Amino acid sequence: MTHVAEIVTFTLAKGTTQDEFVKLSQASEAFVRAAPGFAHRQLSLGQDGRWTDYVVWTDMQAAQNAAAQFPQQDCAAAMMAAIDPDSVQMRHENVLWNMTA
């Protein structure tokens, strides 16, 4: 079975701090952990100010189901308000190789 990476890149909305956004992301943890097919997630910030939310799912259906259900979650409105909507890029990719420590 091929895992699927959901990769979302974006910048924050004006007035949103790094610490505020990390806390908003942490508020989505319960939903993501409970979503069928969740495998791994990490959030990173590049030197250029772009953020990457990288979530690995067991398959494409799990990734699509979670994406469809996210907007209805209690944490979603505040998290989305903290992101510049014009900056969002989302894609799904097949994970072909994985290396861990």
BELJO-V828036 format. One record per backbone hydrogen bond with DSSP energy under -1.0 kcal/mol. CO is the residue of the C=O (numbers start at 0). NH is the residue of the N-H. E is the energy in kcal/mol with one decimal. If there is no record, write none. Layout:
CO,NH,E ; CO,NH,E
This chain:
2,94,-2.8 ; 3,56,-3.2 ; 4,92,-2.4 ; 5,54,-2.6 ; 6,90,-1.9 ; 7,52,-2.8 ; 8,88,-2.4 ; 9,50,-3.6 ; 10,83,-2.5 ; 12,15,-2.1 ; 16,20,-2.2 ; 17,21,-2.4 ; 18,22,-2.1 ; 19,23,-2.2 ; 20,24,-2.6 ; 21,25,-2.4 ; 22,26,-1.5 ; 24,27,-1.4 ; 25,28,-1.5 ; 27,31,-2.3 ; 28,32,-3.1 ; 29,33,-1.8 ; 30,34,-1.1 ; 34,37,-1.8 ; 36,57,-2.2 ; 39,55,-3.3 ; 41,53,-3.1 ; 43,51,-2.5 ; 45,48,-2.0 ; 49,45,-3.1 ; 50,9,-1.7 ; 51,43,-2.5 ; 52,7,-2.3 ; 53,41,-2.2 ; 54,5,-3.7 ; 55,38,-2.6 ; 55,39,-1.5 ; 56,3,-2.6 ; 58,62,-1.8 ; 59,63,-2.8 ; 60,64,-2.6 ; 61,65,-2.3 ; 62,66,-2.2 ; 63,67,-2.0 ; 64,68,-1.9 ; 65,69,-1.9 ; 68,71,-1.2 ; 69,72,-2.3 ; 72,75,-1.2 ; 74,78,-1.7 ; 75,79,-2.9 ; 76,80,-2.1 ; 77,81,-1.0 ; 79,82,-1.3 ; 81,12,-2.6 ; 83,86,-1.8 ; 88,8,-2.8 ; 90,6,-2.7 ; 92,4,-3.3
